[in-house]
Amino acid sequence: MIQWIEICHLQDIPSLGALVVTTDWGNIALFRTASDEVLALDDRCPNRGGPLSQGIVHGKVVTCPLHNRKINLTDGQVLAPDKGCTHSYPVKVIEMDKILLWIPN
């Protein structure tokens, strides 16, 4: 079963930064873009497991702090010329700027 879980409010995530949520499946990083869009990925770079939440957010991309891999925040794909993918999660912002994350139960 999969469900929407209320995680936080928009202002809890720094602009161009991340907030880490611990789940039974590992850490999930919620990223906030300059336009206040919120996107979620496993907090683990597919290259060497670096913490993506500590990376630099630019546009809809995060750069891994360990080896500069650039990962698309919308689908978790590593940008060329590098290869790889990390899991992405659906997120929505509802009334009062509440952030909901869709995770397996």
Backbone as a chain_set.jsonl record, in Angstrom:
{"seq": "MIQWIEICHLQDIPSLGALVVTTDWGNIALFRTASDEVLALDDRCPNRGGPLSQGIVHGKVVTCPLHNRKINLTDGQVLAPDKGCTHSYPVKVIEMDKILLWIPN", "coords": {"N": [[0.84, -1.171, 0.0], [0.433, 2.268, -0.681], [0.844, 5.607, 0.446], [-0.058, 9.067, 1.085], [1.857, 11.161, 3.072], [1.943, 13.651, 5.528], [4.641, 15.766, 5.811], [6.08, 18.191, 6.419], [6.222, 21.799, 6.481], [6.394, 24.22, 3.84], [8.174, 26.331, 4.53], [9.906, 25.028, 6.218], [11.864, 23.9, 4.735], [14.906, 24.936, 3.498], [15.314, 27.559, 1.074], [16.632, 26.639, -2.023], [17.8, 24.467, -0.852], [17.747, 21.54, 1.293], [15.767, 19.123, 3.125], [15.991, 16.397, 5.268], [14.288, 13.341, 5.546], [13.704, 10.602, 7.575], [13.016, 7.27, 6.84], [11.598, 3.91, 6.804], [12.826, 2.825, 4.621], [15.124, 4.131, 4.215], [16.908, 7.305, 4.032], [15.196, 10.147, 2.801], [15.479, 12.935, 0.761], [14.082, 16.098, 0.707], [13.875, 18.594, -1.597], [14.024, 22.102, -2.187], [13.327, 24.352, -4.683], [14.356, 27.468, -6.274], [12.012, 28.584, -7.145], [10.194, 27.707, -5.324], [9.296, 25.099, -5.715], [8.893, 21.751, -4.671], [10.758, 18.817, -4.51], [11.561, 15.307, -4.366], [14.072, 12.928, -3.529], [15.877, 9.823, -3.038], [18.238, 10.149, -0.472], [20.873, 9.74, -1.482], [23.555, 9.478, -3.499], [23.828, 7.857, -6.637], [26.373, 7.192, -7.462], [28.518, 6.963, -5.406], [27.153, 6.91, -3.066], [26.955, 9.376, -1.804], [25.681, 12.064, 0.28], [23.01, 13.547, -0.995], [21.447, 15.6, -0.014], [23.215, 17.425, 0.995], [24.214, 18.655, -1.137], [24.501, 21.103, -3.853], [21.78, 22.969, -4.926], [20.486, 23.833, -8.032], [18.458, 25.314, -10.319], [16.462, 22.672, -11.407], [18.127, 20.712, -10.462], [20.481, 18.856, -8.53], [23.758, 18.962, -7.275], [25.993, 16.496, -6.439], [27.795, 16.463, -3.394], [30.161, 15.034, -3.147], [31.371, 14.023, -5.585], [30.643, 15.683, -7.635], [28.546, 14.846, -9.337], [25.721, 15.505, -11.299], [22.325, 15.565, -10.651], [19.08, 15.103, -11.811], [16.346, 16.554, -10.337], [13.683, 15.998, -10.809], [13.365, 13.386, -11.794], [15.427, 11.802, -10.853], [17.519, 11.016, -12.478], [20.934, 10.81, -13.414], [22.816, 13.366, -14.892], [24.199, 13.528, -18.196], [27.696, 13.7, -18.892], [27.812, 11.568, -17.162], [26.419, 8.559, -15.648], [23.545, 6.888, -14.246], [21.069, 6.548, -11.615], [18.837, 7.661, -9.098], [16.239, 6.964, -6.743], [13.137, 8.65, -7.152], [10.47, 10.506, -5.583], [6.957, 11.162, -5.483], [5.699, 14.385, -4.668], [3.627, 16.789, -3.074], [2.35, 20.089, -2.611], [0.074, 21.405, -0.437], [-2.822, 23.199, 0.878], [-2.049, 25.895, 3.111], [0.659, 25.621, 2.775], [1.539, 22.985, 3.305], [3.568, 20.104, 3.069], [3.309, 17.12, 1.346], [4.314, 13.753, 1.088], [4.624, 10.971, -0.998], [4.841, 7.75, -0.152], [5.847, 4.263, 0.021], [4.006, 2.012, 2.051]], "CA": [[0.0, 0.0, 0.0], [1.172, 3.535, -0.747], [0.019, 6.662, 1.012], [0.481, 10.42, 1.227], [2.194, 11.472, 4.461], [2.327, 15.041, 5.755], [6.025, 15.757, 6.273], [6.523, 19.464, 6.978], [5.702, 22.968, 5.774], [7.348, 24.74, 2.865], [9.199, 27.153, 5.169], [10.845, 24.157, 6.927], [12.924, 23.52, 3.79], [15.568, 26.166, 3.052], [15.323, 27.815, -0.365], [17.819, 26.061, -2.674], [18.377, 23.53, 0.098], [17.06, 20.266, 1.474], [15.39, 18.614, 4.438], [16.066, 14.942, 5.218], [13.255, 12.595, 6.253], [14.11, 9.22, 7.781], [11.935, 6.305, 6.651], [12.015, 2.512, 6.907], [13.566, 2.479, 3.399], [16.309, 4.983, 4.155], [16.67, 8.743, 4.078], [14.662, 10.819, 1.619], [15.759, 14.372, 0.8], [13.119, 17.003, 0.073], [14.602, 19.747, -2.115], [13.209, 23.277, -2.513], [13.952, 25.146, -5.731], [14.208, 28.92, -6.142], [10.603, 28.919, -7.408], [9.446, 27.043, -4.254], [8.85, 23.752, -6.052], [9.502, 20.76, -3.783], [10.988, 17.537, -5.175], [12.145, 14.372, -3.398], [14.919, 11.838, -4.002], [16.659, 9.151, -2.012], [19.371, 10.998, -0.093], [22.029, 8.886, -1.749], [24.028, 9.557, -4.876], [24.035, 6.516, -7.173], [27.786, 6.958, -7.732], [29.208, 6.411, -4.236], [26.314, 7.045, -1.877], [27.078, 10.684, -1.159], [24.425, 12.653, 0.763], [22.537, 14.572, -1.933], [20.889, 16.723, 0.744], [24.29, 18.368, 1.27], [24.662, 19.179, -2.42], [24.063, 22.424, -4.29], [20.589, 22.954, -5.779], [20.475, 24.875, -9.061], [17.351, 24.928, -11.195], [15.871, 21.422, -10.921], [19.27, 19.803, -10.403], [21.337, 18.92, -7.348], [25.109, 18.475, -7.526], [26.484, 15.696, -5.318], [28.937, 17.127, -2.777], [31.375, 14.215, -3.155], [32.044, 13.861, -6.875], [30.056, 16.635, -8.587], [27.534, 14.293, -10.239], [24.522, 16.336, -11.351], [21.16, 14.693, -10.661], [17.814, 15.759, -12.097], [15.457, 16.414, -9.184], [12.348, 15.541, -11.191], [13.281, 11.946, -12.044], [16.546, 11.103, -10.238], [18.521, 10.621, -13.464], [22.205, 11.516, -13.443], [22.975, 14.037, -16.181], [25.351, 13.143, -19.02], [28.154, 12.427, -19.436], [27.765, 10.51, -16.153], [25.255, 7.682, -15.743], [23.008, 6.386, -12.997], [19.741, 7.031, -11.235], [18.391, 7.452, -7.729], [14.773, 6.916, -6.719], [12.411, 9.897, -6.882], [9.184, 10.316, -4.911], [5.991, 12.235, -5.708], [5.507, 15.354, -3.588], [2.693, 17.869, -3.401], [2.169, 21.163, -1.636], [-1.357, 21.684, -0.327], [-3.166, 24.419, 1.607], [-1.195, 26.302, 4.231], [2.029, 25.218, 2.431], [1.886, 21.677, 3.849], [4.246, 19.227, 2.124], [2.942, 15.716, 1.44], [5.225, 12.862, 0.38], [3.995, 9.703, -1.331], [5.827, 6.703, 0.106], [5.273, 2.929, 0.26], [3.67, 1.741, 3.446]], "C": [[0.895, 1.249, 0.0], [0.263, 4.638, -0.245], [0.745, 7.999, 1.014], [0.678, 10.688, 2.713], [2.541, 12.957, 4.552], [3.694, 15.052, 6.427], [6.406, 17.035, 7.01], [5.762, 20.584, 6.281], [6.802, 23.508, 4.86], [8.482, 25.509, 3.542], [10.192, 26.321, 5.992], [12.016, 23.716, 6.046], [13.597, 24.801, 3.318], [15.489, 26.323, 1.532], [16.667, 27.372, -0.934], [18.558, 25.105, -1.73], [17.52, 22.288, 0.221], [16.734, 20.007, 2.939], [15.381, 17.096, 4.319], [14.986, 14.332, 6.103], [13.733, 11.154, 6.362], [12.892, 8.313, 7.671], [12.481, 4.895, 6.856], [12.888, 2.09, 5.726], [14.839, 3.297, 3.268], [15.924, 6.449, 4.193], [16.175, 9.259, 2.729], [14.935, 12.308, 1.798], [14.671, 15.117, 0.045], [13.878, 18.26, -0.316], [13.631, 20.863, -2.462], [13.961, 24.126, -3.533], [13.731, 26.635, -5.467], [12.769, 29.355, -6.365], [9.66, 28.22, -6.427], [8.79, 25.734, -4.672], [9.585, 22.792, -5.119], [9.565, 19.426, -4.514], [11.722, 16.619, -4.202], [12.905, 13.247, -4.09], [15.459, 11.074, -2.797], [17.877, 10.029, -1.73], [20.673, 10.232, -0.268], [22.386, 8.979, -3.22], [24.259, 8.142, -5.404], [25.507, 6.199, -7.445], [28.476, 6.28, -6.549], [28.444, 6.642, -2.933], [26.432, 8.358, -1.145], [25.729, 11.254, -0.762], [23.965, 13.805, -0.142], [21.982, 15.791, -1.215], [21.942, 17.775, 1.075], [24.841, 18.991, -0.008], [24.106, 20.561, -2.712], [22.88, 22.268, -5.237], [20.671, 24.126, -6.747], [19.468, 24.454, -10.113], [16.657, 23.721, -10.593], [16.931, 20.327, -10.893], [19.95, 19.969, -9.046], [22.69, 18.336, -7.741], [25.606, 17.758, -6.276], [27.727, 16.358, -4.725], [30.235, 16.317, -2.838], [32.116, 14.218, -4.49], [31.427, 14.697, -7.993], [29.124, 16.015, -9.625], [26.313, 15.199, -10.15], [23.311, 15.43, -11.549], [19.901, 15.523, -10.843], [16.859, 15.502, -10.935], [14.087, 15.876, -9.557], [12.259, 14.032, -11.364], [14.456, 11.138, -11.475], [17.64, 10.667, -11.196], [19.785, 11.47, -13.342], [22.368, 12.11, -14.836], [24.261, 13.596, -16.871], [26.481, 14.142, -18.801], [28.13, 11.287, -18.423], [26.484, 9.701, -16.318], [24.819, 7.26, -14.356], [21.653, 6.998, -12.706], [19.534, 6.765, -9.751], [16.876, 7.561, -7.722], [14.18, 8.292, -6.405], [11.046, 9.554, -6.286], [8.245, 11.46, -5.266], [5.822, 13.097, -4.447], [4.422, 16.317, -4.026], [2.615, 18.85, -2.248], [0.685, 21.476, -1.622], [-1.565, 22.932, 0.521], [-2.264, 24.647, 2.81], [0.247, 25.843, 4.028], [2.48, 23.923, 3.101], [2.497, 20.827, 2.738], [3.814, 17.79, 2.392], [3.898, 14.899, 0.574], [4.525, 11.533, 0.202], [5.023, 8.596, -1.176], [5.123, 5.364, 0.28], [5.031, 2.738, 1.746], [4.021, 0.307, 3.8]], "O": [[1.967, 1.265, 0.605], [-0.945, 4.613, -0.481], [1.972, 8.067, 0.953], [-0.228, 10.467, 3.517], [3.332, 13.465, 3.757], [3.89, 14.434, 7.473], [6.986, 16.981, 8.094], [4.78, 20.341, 5.58], [7.989, 23.275, 5.089], [9.641, 25.351, 3.158], [11.218, 26.848, 6.422], [13.028, 23.222, 6.544], [12.92, 25.678, 2.783], [15.587, 25.342, 0.794], [17.717, 27.698, -0.382], [19.778, 24.958, -1.804], [16.676, 22.012, -0.631], [17.331, 20.58, 3.851], [14.821, 16.559, 3.364], [14.791, 14.742, 7.247], [14.123, 10.549, 5.363], [11.869, 8.546, 8.316], [13.681, 4.711, 7.058], [13.616, 1.102, 5.82], [15.561, 3.152, 2.281], [14.755, 6.791, 4.366], [16.664, 8.864, 1.671], [14.657, 12.876, 2.855], [14.376, 14.807, -1.11], [14.463, 18.922, 0.542], [12.541, 20.607, -2.972], [15.085, 24.563, -3.285], [13.005, 27.01, -4.547], [12.343, 30.382, -5.835], [8.456, 28.15, -6.673], [7.823, 25.303, -4.044], [10.759, 22.995, -4.811], [8.569, 18.958, -5.066], [12.428, 17.095, -3.312], [12.454, 12.691, -5.092], [15.498, 11.595, -1.683], [18.473, 10.585, -2.653], [21.465, 10.092, 0.664], [21.596, 8.598, -4.083], [24.826, 7.309, -4.697], [25.85, 5.033, -7.639], [28.963, 5.156, -6.671], [29.014, 6.577, -1.844], [26.047, 8.452, 0.021], [24.725, 10.956, -1.408], [24.489, 14.915, -0.049], [22.037, 16.9, -1.746], [21.592, 18.908, 1.405], [25.807, 19.754, 0.026], [23.341, 21.118, -1.924], [22.954, 21.534, -6.223], [20.894, 25.267, -6.341], [19.59, 23.392, -10.723], [16.3, 23.727, -9.415], [16.673, 19.177, -11.249], [19.992, 21.064, -8.485], [22.758, 17.335, -8.456], [25.638, 18.336, -5.189], [28.618, 16.771, -5.466], [31.308, 16.871, -2.6], [33.333, 14.394, -4.531], [31.671, 14.437, -9.171], [28.926, 16.597, -10.692], [25.916, 15.613, -9.061], [23.266, 14.631, -12.485], [19.676, 16.507, -10.139], [16.597, 14.35, -10.59], [13.388, 15.343, -8.695], [11.206, 13.444, -11.115], [14.477, 9.914, -11.604], [18.597, 10.014, -10.779], [19.715, 12.689, -13.186], [22.095, 11.449, -15.838], [25.273, 13.326, -16.224], [26.223, 15.319, -18.55], [28.402, 10.143, -18.788], [25.574, 10.108, -17.04], [25.606, 7.269, -13.41], [21.158, 7.847, -13.447], [20.006, 5.76, -9.219], [16.295, 8.188, -8.607], [14.654, 9.002, -5.518], [10.537, 8.448, -6.467], [8.678, 12.609, -5.346], [5.806, 12.594, -3.324], [4.305, 16.631, -5.211], [2.788, 18.496, -1.082], [0.097, 21.775, -2.662], [-0.61, 23.639, 0.846], [-1.783, 23.703, 3.436], [0.985, 25.688, 5.001], [3.656, 23.77, 3.431], [2.01, 20.827, 1.607], [3.932, 17.296, 3.513], [4.246, 15.304, -0.535], [3.902, 11.021, 1.132], [5.966, 8.502, -1.962], [3.948, 5.319, 0.643], [5.774, 3.249, 2.584], [3.812, -0.118, 4.936]]}, "num_chains": 1, "name": "protein.A"}
